[in-house]
Amino acid sequence: MNKQLLVIDDDIKLCALLTSYLSQYNFDVSIANAPSEGLSFLKNKHIDLIILDVMLPEMNGFETLKAIRKLYSIPVIMLTARGETMDRIVGLELGADDYLPKPFEPRELLARTQTVLRRYPSFSKNKLTKKLKSGELEINEQSKSSVLDQQVLDLTTMEFEILLVLMQNPTRVISRDDIMDEIRGIDWNAFIRSIDVAVSRLRTKLRDDAKHPKYIKTIWGRGYQFIGEVNYVI
């Protein structure tokens, strides 16, 4: 089944180019030229990944991303102006899964889209699932889902991947560099701060007190440690 992509960008020529190019690689591409159109589209159709421009009418891409993250954990790749490092940092801190500076080669967007989707596979009931459990917290590696006290957690891809890395290595102190390397596969020293922001959001969703943690402990100057007992359930 083709993956469903939503491009939110007011550049009509670029949207047409992406639709033509990505359609060759088993993607169904939908277009929204304004944030309100994109948000309305999400209410009515399943989308696997969003490609979101920063410069938009009505409200910018960051405001649009905030609106998306209030309701959905769909992976998002942001398109930013070339050289705007702060745009990339802000986007990652708000919950974007990747960024790509304009202008770009469609092949690179394709590669980044495929990489993000590999980190966020669709759930298949026909496959065995592996779960990690710590008290009332449970995460499913296959479906990329998480539950706390029988309530589904709405985690972004980055938040889930950080939690997964920590739970896969209980009691081990993991540095920010190691976390970034694990979840991105490349060295992004410029965006280490985004790990701290993501961990802070993750703690809020886990209702975990940083001063008296049940799950994630900060080891000052070194990184983070998952302190709960972890059990694997196949």
Secondary structure as GFF3:
##gff-version 3
##sequence-region A 1 234
A	DSSP	beta_strand	3	8	.	.	.	ID=ss1
A	DSSP	alpha_helix	12	22	.	.	.	ID=ss2
A	DSSP	three_ten_helix	23	25	.	.	.	ID=ss3
A	DSSP	beta_strand	27	32	.	.	.	ID=ss4
A	DSSP	alpha_helix	35	44	.	.	.	ID=ss5
A	DSSP	beta_strand	49	53	.	.	.	ID=ss6
A	DSSP	alpha_helix	61	71	.	.	.	ID=ss7
A	DSSP	beta_strand	76	81	.	.	.	ID=ss8
A	DSSP	alpha_helix	85	93	.	.	.	ID=ss9
A	DSSP	beta_strand	98	102	.	.	.	ID=ss10
A	DSSP	alpha_helix	106	119	.	.	.	ID=ss11
A	DSSP	beta_strand	131	134	.	.	.	ID=ss12
A	DSSP	beta_strand	137	140	.	.	.	ID=ss13
A	DSSP	beta_strand	145	148	.	.	.	ID=ss14
A	DSSP	beta_strand	151	152	.	.	.	ID=ss15
A	DSSP	alpha_helix	157	168	.	.	.	ID=ss16
A	DSSP	beta_strand	173	174	.	.	.	ID=ss17
A	DSSP	alpha_helix	176	184	.	.	.	ID=ss18
A	DSSP	three_ten_helix	189	191	.	.	.	ID=ss19
A	DSSP	alpha_helix	192	206	.	.	.	ID=ss20
A	DSSP	beta_strand	216	219	.	.	.	ID=ss21
A	DSSP	beta_strand	223	226	.	.	.	ID=ss22
A	DSSP	beta_strand	231	233	.	.	.	ID=ss23
###
